[in-house]
Amino acid sequence: MSIEKHLKITGSSTVSWKDAIVKAIEEASKTIDFLTGVKVIEQKAKIDGNKISEYFVDLDLSFIIDLNRKDNDDN
């Protein structure tokens, strides 16, 4: 049996929405194991003058819960 959990995160980039997605997943993978999928919920941007200066993405990350993990309270 596996249990999947979802986590909403926001990523940003000064380059593009794609770059914001890639950076957010890279950062999340440093502390979350077993990532299995991503869904883009929303894309936003900050405008300075007449250009986009920063891109933002809200993501729904999916990951599998490690059922074999031991609790730290067991030590």
N, C-alpha and C positions, 0 to 999 in steps of 0.2 A: 504494500500500500504506500502511496506517496501523497503528501499534502502540499499543495501549492499556495504560496502566500503572495499578496500583491502589496506594493509599496509605491506611493505617489512621490515623485521627486521633480525638481525643476532644475534645468541646466541652462547655461548661458554661454554666448560666444560673441565676439566682435566680428567673426568671419561669415558664419552662415547658420541656418537652422540645423543642417546636417552636422556641422561641427559641434554645435551645442549638444546634439543627441549623442554623438560619439564620445565627447568629453564627459558627459553625465554618466554614461555606461561605464567608461573606464574608471571614473572615481568610485562609483557604487561597487564595482567588482573588487575594489581593494578591501572592502569590509563585509561584503555579502557574498557568500558562496552559493554555488549551484544556480546561477542566473539562467533562466530558460527562455525568456521572451520580453519584448517591450512593445508597448502600444503608445503612440503619440496621441495625447489627449487634446492638447491645444498648442498653437504657435502664436507668439506675440513678438513685437519688436518695439524698441525705443527709437524715436526719430529725433535727430538734431538737424535743424535747418530743413533741408529737403532730402536728406539721406538717412538710411537706417544706420544707427550707431551700435546697436546691440540687439542680438537675437535671443529669445527665450523660448524654451519648450517645457511643457508639463508632460511628464512621462508616467506611465503605469508599468513598473517593472514587476516581472513574475520570477519567483524563485522557489525551489523545492526545499522544504524543511528537512533537516537532517534528523531523522527519527532515532539514529544510533548515538547521537551526541549525549554525553554525560553531563549532568548538571554540576556546576561548581559547588553546590551545597552538599554533594555526596562525598567530598574530600574530607 
